Amino acid sequence: MHPADHLRGTKSDKLKGRKIVLGVTGSIAAVECVKLCRELIRNGADVHVVMSRDAHAIIHPWALEFASGNPVTTEIDGRVQHVSFCGDVPDKADLLLVAPATANTISKMACGIDDTPVTTFAATAIGTGIPVMVVPAMHYSMMAHKIVLENIERLKQLGVRFLQPKVEESKAKMPSIDYIVSSAISLIGKRDLVGEKVLVIAGATEEPIDDIRVITNRSSGETGVELARAAYERGAKVDLWMGRCEAEIPEYLDTTRFSSFADLARLSKAIKHDIVLFPAAVSDYSSTKAVGKIPSDKDSLTIVLKRNPKLIDRMKGRFVVGFKAQVRMQDEDLVKESMELLKRSKCSLVIANCVENVKKGMTRVIVVTKDGTTEELEGTKYEVADRIIDRVARMVG
């Protein structure tokens, strides 16, 4: 067994049974392709690499043969690899992923030129109708060239999907591997939320006491990020509204930040989404903010808190998922409180948990439906979020 096979599916099975051809061209970003190969494999994919001649000067084909566990195509020979992988054949690839893609390769693809192994694969895949995803990486002046931009638009009109590069230091850099892999999953994964507009509201509110101090809670926002990621990977159009958080927010999620209860209440008036998931830890109470800074030499300080209305009760959307957090409560009581939330609100589903069962990256929750059916989910937040979205997709579908 090749060492790559030991990694297959260790993170998820979201790409299980999917054959991905990774086209590598002569950008310095090609050095990231070993990691990219491995992450695709960790999500279950079978990866086959094709390289342009210029890519050989950046990374050796042996490195990518080791990373993928499959022979690397460096030239088209009597095996007609472009046809066997991307032609109209029974065992064709599910995706051609060109990463990194140089300005030269993009322009050749747009003009139907196939004078490198990668562009030959691209011409065949586009002709066959196989999904093609391109990840540009070049100096920004090349990316900004009018003809290159026109060629990108031309390829988009042919159905080719482009990922947004990370622009910094005058370069259009290849985005994170997380972005590339999640986008590949969204293109050839389950795709059971395509056409749905999904809103995830997450993180903690901060209620100001004065111009410096706030009252907040311990929510990390991690579950919300994973729910948004899972919905994105199902093909949904995802918006993430995030309060204070500790979790890193992926660059591919359209994110709006809020701070206080009042901020979120104003935002919520504009909800026009099909599916709303509301794991945010919203403050139940707010104070009247003092102007400036309250003096720090007082022996004691009284803060009057006024109760806030429950925003979950006002949520609009065809399918609303509420979240209920408690402390040291038995499961049956947690379910009972969840049923009360289902009765008074427009929620179709409630996800309940006790905070002592939540750790960094890990969680245990109970899924409660209106008919009293329950399901316990436990594992990494990545896994649990995906199973929640599974349930949502089935119920919406």
VOPALO-524448 format. One record per residue (C-alpha): residue number from 1; residue in one letter; z, y, x. Coordinates in nm, 2 decimals, always signed. Layout:
BEGIN
nr_rest_zz_yy_xx
NUM_a_Z_Y_X
...
# end
This chain:
BEGIN
nr_rest_zz_yy_xx
1_m_+0.00_+0.00_+0.00
2_h_-0.09_+0.34_+0.13
3_p_+0.20_+0.59_+0.18
4_a_+0.04_+0.82_-0.08
5_d_+0.08_+0.55_-0.34
6_h_+0.46_+0.56_-0.30
7_l_+0.45_+0.92_-0.43
8_r_+0.23_+0.86_-0.73
9_g_+0.41_+0.97_-1.05
10_t_+0.74_+1.05_-0.89
11_k_+0.76_+1.39_-1.05
12_s_+0.57_+1.33_-1.38
13_d_+0.30_+1.12_-1.54
14_k_+0.11_+1.43_-1.66
15_l_-0.19_+1.34_-1.46
16_k_-0.16_+0.97_-1.48
17_g_-0.50_+0.80_-1.50
18_r_-0.68_+1.13_-1.40
19_k_-0.93_+1.13_-1.12
20_i_-0.94_+1.47_-0.94
21_v_-1.20_+1.56_-0.67
22_l_-1.06_+1.83_-0.44
23_g_-1.33_+2.04_-0.28
24_v_-1.21_+2.20_+0.04
25_t_-1.41_+2.48_+0.20
26_g_-1.38_+2.69_+0.52
27_s_-1.09_+2.92_+0.44
28_i_-0.78_+2.93_+0.64
29_a_-0.59_+2.84_+0.32
30_a_-0.73_+2.49_+0.36
31_v_-0.42_+2.42_+0.56
32_e_-0.23_+2.41_+0.23
33_c_-0.44_+2.12_+0.10
34_v_-0.22_+1.84_+0.23
35_k_+0.06_+1.98_+0.02
36_l_-0.17_+2.03_-0.28
37_c_-0.30_+1.67_-0.26
38_r_+0.06_+1.54_-0.25
39_e_+0.18_+1.74_-0.55
40_l_-0.12_+1.63_-0.76
41_i_-0.03_+1.27_-0.67
42_r_+0.34_+1.33_-0.75
43_n_+0.22_+1.41_-1.10
44_g_+0.02_+1.09_-1.12
45_a_-0.33_+1.19_-1.02
46_d_-0.58_+0.99_-0.81
47_v_-0.72_+1.25_-0.56
48_h_-1.05_+1.22_-0.37
49_v_-1.14_+1.49_-0.12
50_v_-1.48_+1.64_-0.03
51_m_-1.51_+1.89_+0.25
52_s_-1.77_+2.14_+0.37
53_r_-1.85_+2.13_+0.74
54_d_-1.68_+2.47_+0.80
55_a_-1.36_+2.32_+0.65
56_h_-1.35_+2.07_+0.94
57_a_-1.27_+2.35_+1.18
58_i_-0.96_+2.44_+0.97
59_i_-0.82_+2.10_+0.89
60_h_-0.92_+1.75_+1.01
61_p_-1.06_+1.51_+0.75
62_w_-0.80_+1.25_+0.87
63_a_-0.52_+1.47_+0.75
64_l_-0.66_+1.48_+0.40
65_e_-0.74_+1.11_+0.41
66_f_-0.37_+1.05_+0.48
67_a_-0.26_+1.30_+0.22
68_s_-0.49_+1.16_-0.06
69_g_-0.48_+0.79_+0.03
70_n_-0.86_+0.78_-0.01
71_p_-1.16_+0.82_+0.22
72_v_-1.28_+1.18_+0.26
73_t_-1.64_+1.28_+0.19
74_t_-1.77_+1.50_+0.48
75_e_-2.14_+1.44_+0.41
76_i_-2.36_+1.31_+0.14
77_d_-2.50_+0.97_+0.24
78_g_-2.65_+0.66_+0.08
79_r_-2.35_+0.62_-0.14
80_v_-2.46_+0.94_-0.32
81_q_-2.09_+1.04_-0.37
82_h_-2.18_+1.35_-0.58
83_v_-2.33_+1.12_-0.84
84_s_-2.07_+0.84_-0.83
85_f_-1.79_+1.10_-0.87
86_c_-1.95_+1.38_-1.07
87_g_-2.26_+1.23_-1.23
88_d_-2.30_+1.10_-1.58
89_v_-2.13_+0.77_-1.49
90_p_-1.85_+0.57_-1.67
91_d_-1.59_+0.63_-1.40
92_k_-1.66_+0.99_-1.32
93_a_-1.40_+1.24_-1.22
94_d_-1.19_+1.43_-1.47
95_l_-1.18_+1.75_-1.27
96_l_-1.35_+1.91_-0.97
97_l_-1.10_+2.14_-0.81
98_v_-1.24_+2.37_-0.55
99_a_-0.94_+2.50_-0.35
100_p_-0.97_+2.70_-0.14
101_a_-1.31_+2.85_-0.24
102_t_-1.47_+3.10_-0.01
103_a_-1.70_+3.38_-0.12
104_n_-1.99_+3.19_+0.03
105_t_-1.91_+2.87_-0.17
106_i_-1.86_+3.07_-0.50
107_s_-2.19_+3.25_-0.46
108_k_-2.38_+2.93_-0.38
109_m_-2.22_+2.76_-0.69
110_a_-2.33_+3.05_-0.91
111_c_-2.69_+3.03_-0.78
112_g_-2.71_+2.65_-0.80
113_i_-2.74_+2.61_-0.43
114_d_-2.61_+2.27_-0.30
115_d_-2.64_+2.28_+0.08
116_t_-2.29_+2.16_+0.15
117_p_-2.10_+1.85_+0.02
118_v_-1.88_+2.08_-0.19
119_t_-2.16_+2.28_-0.35
120_t_-2.36_+1.95_-0.41
121_f_-2.05_+1.81_-0.60
122_a_-2.02_+2.14_-0.79
123_a_-2.39_+2.15_-0.89
124_t_-2.36_+1.79_-1.02
125_a_-2.03_+1.85_-1.20
126_i_-2.15_+2.16_-1.38
127_g_-2.47_+1.98_-1.47
128_t_-2.27_+1.69_-1.61
129_g_-2.02_+1.90_-1.79
130_i_-1.71_+1.79_-1.59
131_p_-1.43_+2.05_-1.59
132_v_-1.45_+2.27_-1.28
133_m_-1.16_+2.49_-1.15
134_v_-1.20_+2.73_-0.86
135_v_-0.92_+2.88_-0.65
136_p_-1.06_+3.17_-0.45
137_a_-0.92_+3.26_-0.11
138_m_-1.07_+3.52_+0.12
139_h_-1.02_+3.87_+0.26
140_y_-0.99_+4.11_-0.04
141_s_-1.29_+4.32_+0.06
142_m_-1.50_+4.01_+0.01
143_m_-1.34_+3.94_-0.33
144_a_-1.41_+4.30_-0.43
145_h_-1.78_+4.27_-0.34
146_k_-1.98_+4.35_-0.66
147_i_-2.21_+4.05_-0.62
148_v_-1.92_+3.81_-0.56
149_l_-1.75_+3.95_-0.88
150_e_-2.08_+3.90_-1.07
151_n_-2.11_+3.55_-0.94
152_i_-1.75_+3.47_-1.06
153_e_-1.84_+3.60_-1.40
154_r_-2.16_+3.40_-1.40
155_l_-1.96_+3.08_-1.33
156_k_-1.70_+3.17_-1.60
157_q_-1.99_+3.19_-1.85
158_l_-2.08_+2.84_-1.74
159_g_-1.73_+2.72_-1.83
160_v_-1.58_+2.73_-1.48
161_r_-1.22_+2.82_-1.48
162_f_-1.09_+3.06_-1.21
163_l_-0.73_+3.10_-1.10
164_q_-0.61_+3.45_-1.01
165_p_-0.55_+3.48_-0.63
166_k_-0.23_+3.63_-0.49
167_v_-0.34_+3.97_-0.35
168_e_-0.13_+4.10_-0.06
169_e_-0.18_+4.22_+0.30
170_s_-0.54_+4.31_+0.21
171_k_-0.61_+3.94_+0.13
172_a_-0.69_+3.74_-0.18
173_k_-0.46_+3.45_-0.09
174_m_-0.46_+3.11_-0.26
175_p_-0.18_+3.12_-0.52
176_s_+0.11_+2.88_-0.53
177_i_+0.06_+2.51_-0.54
178_d_+0.28_+2.51_-0.85
179_y_+0.03_+2.74_-1.02
180_i_-0.27_+2.53_-0.92
181_v_-0.11_+2.20_-1.03
182_s_+0.02_+2.33_-1.36
183_s_-0.33_+2.48_-1.43
184_a_-0.49_+2.15_-1.35
185_i_-0.25_+1.98_-1.60
186_s_-0.33_+2.24_-1.86
187_l_-0.71_+2.17_-1.82
188_i_-0.71_+1.79_-1.82
189_g_-0.36_+1.69_-1.94
190_k_-0.26_+1.63_-2.30
191_r_-0.39_+1.96_-2.43
192_d_-0.21_+1.91_-2.76
193_l_-0.12_+2.28_-2.80
194_v_-0.46_+2.43_-2.73
195_g_-0.52_+2.73_-2.96
196_e_-0.14_+2.78_-3.02
197_k_+0.03_+3.10_-2.93
198_v_+0.37_+3.02_-2.79
199_l_+0.66_+3.26_-2.73
200_v_+0.97_+3.15_-2.52
201_i_+1.26_+3.39_-2.52
202_a_+1.50_+3.31_-2.24
203_g_+1.77_+3.44_-2.00
204_a_+2.08_+3.65_-2.07
205_t_+2.13_+3.99_-2.23
206_e_+2.33_+4.25_-2.04
207_e_+2.53_+4.48_-2.26
208_p_+2.61_+4.81_-2.08
209_i_+2.97_+4.94_-2.07
210_d_+2.87_+5.25_-1.87
211_d_+2.58_+5.34_-1.65
212_i_+2.68_+5.08_-1.39
213_r_+2.87_+4.80_-1.55
214_v_+2.75_+4.54_-1.80
215_i_+2.89_+4.25_-2.00
216_t_+2.67_+3.94_-1.96
217_n_+2.69_+3.56_-1.95
218_r_+2.61_+3.27_-1.72
219_s_+2.27_+3.17_-1.85
220_s_+2.03_+3.11_-1.56
221_g_+1.71_+3.12_-1.76
222_e_+1.60_+2.79_-1.60
223_t_+1.55_+2.60_-1.93
224_g_+1.33_+2.88_-2.07
225_v_+1.11_+2.88_-1.76
226_e_+1.06_+2.50_-1.79
227_l_+0.98_+2.52_-2.16
228_a_+0.72_+2.80_-2.09
229_r_+0.57_+2.59_-1.81
230_a_+0.55_+2.28_-2.03
231_a_+0.38_+2.47_-2.31
232_y_+0.13_+2.62_-2.06
233_e_+0.06_+2.28_-1.93
234_r_-0.03_+2.16_-2.29
235_g_-0.30_+2.43_-2.31
236_a_-0.11_+2.69_-2.51
237_k_-0.13_+3.07_-2.47
238_v_+0.22_+3.14_-2.35
239_d_+0.43_+3.46_-2.34
240_l_+0.77_+3.45_-2.18
241_w_+1.03_+3.72_-2.27
242_m_+1.30_+3.70_-2.00
243_g_+1.64_+3.87_-1.97
244_r_+1.86_+3.85_-1.67
245_c_+1.80_+3.53_-1.49
246_e_+1.84_+3.33_-1.17
247_a_+1.54_+3.11_-1.21
248_e_+1.21_+3.19_-1.03
249_i_+0.94_+3.29_-1.28
250_p_+0.60_+3.13_-1.21
251_e_+0.33_+3.39_-1.15
252_y_+0.10_+3.24_-1.41
253_l_+0.33_+3.31_-1.70
254_d_+0.27_+3.64_-1.89
255_t_+0.63_+3.78_-1.87
256_t_+0.80_+4.07_-2.04
257_r_+1.15_+4.16_-1.93
258_f_+1.43_+4.28_-2.15
259_s_+1.79_+4.37_-2.07
260_s_+2.02_+4.43_-2.37
261_f_+2.05_+4.30_-2.73
262_a_+1.89_+4.63_-2.84
263_d_+1.59_+4.58_-2.61
264_l_+1.53_+4.23_-2.75
265_a_+1.58_+4.34_-3.11
266_r_+1.30_+4.60_-3.06
267_l_+1.07_+4.34_-2.90
268_s_+1.13_+4.09_-3.17
269_k_+0.97_+4.31_-3.43
270_a_+0.63_+4.25_-3.26
271_i_+0.64_+3.87_-3.27
272_k_+0.29_+3.74_-3.37
273_h_+0.32_+3.39_-3.23
274_d_+0.27_+3.05_-3.39
275_i_+0.56_+2.88_-3.21
276_v_+0.88_+3.05_-3.10
277_l_+1.14_+2.88_-2.88
278_f_+1.46_+3.08_-2.84
279_p_+1.69_+2.95_-2.56
280_a_+1.80_+3.30_-2.47
281_a_+2.18_+3.36_-2.44
282_v_+2.20_+3.67_-2.66
283_s_+2.53_+3.86_-2.66
284_d_+2.72_+3.83_-2.99
285_y_+2.89_+4.16_-2.92
286_s_+2.79_+4.50_-2.78
287_s_+3.00_+4.80_-2.68
288_t_+2.93_+5.17_-2.70
289_k_+2.81_+5.27_-2.36
290_a_+3.01_+5.54_-2.18
291_v_+2.82_+5.82_-2.01
292_g_+2.83_+5.80_-1.63
293_k_+3.08_+5.56_-1.47
294_i_+3.42_+5.48_-1.62
295_p_+3.69_+5.58_-1.36
296_s_+3.81_+5.28_-1.15
297_d_+4.17_+5.41_-1.11
298_k_+4.28_+5.32_-1.46
299_d_+4.56_+5.06_-1.49
300_s_+4.40_+4.92_-1.80
301_l_+4.09_+4.96_-2.00
302_t_+4.01_+4.89_-2.36
303_i_+3.65_+4.81_-2.46
304_v_+3.57_+4.79_-2.83
305_l_+3.29_+4.54_-2.90
306_k_+3.08_+4.55_-3.21
307_r_+2.93_+4.23_-3.35
308_n_+2.55_+4.20_-3.32
309_p_+2.34_+4.04_-3.60
310_k_+2.20_+3.70_-3.52
311_l_+1.84_+3.75_-3.40
312_i_+1.76_+3.38_-3.45
313_d_+1.80_+3.43_-3.82
314_r_+1.53_+3.70_-3.81
315_m_+1.28_+3.50_-3.60
316_k_+0.93_+3.49_-3.73
317_g_+0.67_+3.22_-3.66
318_r_+0.51_+2.92_-3.81
319_f_+0.75_+2.69_-3.61
320_v_+1.08_+2.82_-3.47
321_v_+1.30_+2.63_-3.23
322_g_+1.67_+2.75_-3.21
323_f_+1.92_+2.66_-2.94
324_k_+2.29_+2.61_-3.00
325_a_+2.53_+2.61_-2.70
326_q_+2.90_+2.52_-2.72
327_v_+3.19_+2.42_-2.50
328_r_+3.37_+2.08_-2.50
329_m_+3.26_+1.99_-2.85
330_q_+3.20_+1.63_-2.97
331_d_+2.83_+1.54_-3.05
332_e_+2.90_+1.50_-3.42
333_d_+3.04_+1.85_-3.44
334_l_+2.76_+1.99_-3.24
335_v_+2.51_+1.83_-3.48
336_k_+2.70_+1.97_-3.77
337_e_+2.68_+2.33_-3.63
338_s_+2.31_+2.27_-3.57
339_m_+2.25_+2.17_-3.93
340_e_+2.42_+2.49_-4.04
341_l_+2.18_+2.69_-3.83
342_l_+1.89_+2.50_-3.97
343_k_+2.00_+2.58_-4.32
344_r_+2.05_+2.95_-4.28
345_s_+1.76_+3.03_-4.05
346_k_+1.38_+2.96_-4.04
347_c_+1.43_+2.71_-3.76
348_s_+1.24_+2.38_-3.79
349_l_+1.43_+2.23_-3.49
350_v_+1.75_+2.30_-3.31
351_i_+1.83_+2.20_-2.95
352_a_+2.21_+2.17_-2.90
353_n_+2.42_+2.12_-2.59
354_c_+2.76_+2.18_-2.43
355_v_+2.76_+2.39_-2.12
356_e_+2.97_+2.14_-1.93
357_n_+2.67_+1.91_-1.94
358_v_+2.44_+2.17_-1.78
359_k_+2.40_+2.20_-1.40
360_k_+2.14_+2.35_-1.18
361_g_+1.82_+2.17_-1.26
362_m_+1.99_+1.92_-1.49
363_t_+2.08_+1.91_-1.86
364_r_+2.17_+1.70_-2.16
365_v_+2.07_+1.81_-2.51
366_i_+2.06_+1.68_-2.86
367_v_+1.75_+1.75_-3.07
368_v_+1.84_+1.80_-3.44
369_t_+1.59_+1.82_-3.72
370_k_+1.63_+1.94_-4.08
371_d_+1.67_+1.59_-4.22
372_g_+1.96_+1.52_-3.98
373_t_+1.76_+1.31_-3.74
374_t_+1.89_+1.34_-3.38
375_e_+1.77_+1.25_-3.04
376_e_+1.95_+1.27_-2.71
377_l_+1.76_+1.39_-2.41
378_e_+1.90_+1.39_-2.06
379_g_+1.76_+1.45_-1.71
380_t_+1.61_+1.73_-1.51
381_k_+1.54_+2.05_-1.70
382_y_+1.17_+1.99_-1.61
383_e_+1.17_+1.65_-1.78
384_v_+1.38_+1.76_-2.08
385_a_+1.17_+2.07_-2.15
386_d_+0.86_+1.85_-2.15
387_r_+1.01_+1.61_-2.40
388_i_+1.11_+1.90_-2.62
389_i_+0.76_+2.04_-2.61
390_d_+0.64_+1.68_-2.69
391_r_+0.84_+1.69_-3.01
392_v_+0.72_+2.04_-3.10
393_a_+0.36_+1.94_-3.05
394_r_+0.39_+1.63_-3.27
395_m_+0.57_+1.82_-3.55
396_v_+0.32_+2.11_-3.53
397_g_+0.02_+1.87_-3.51
# end
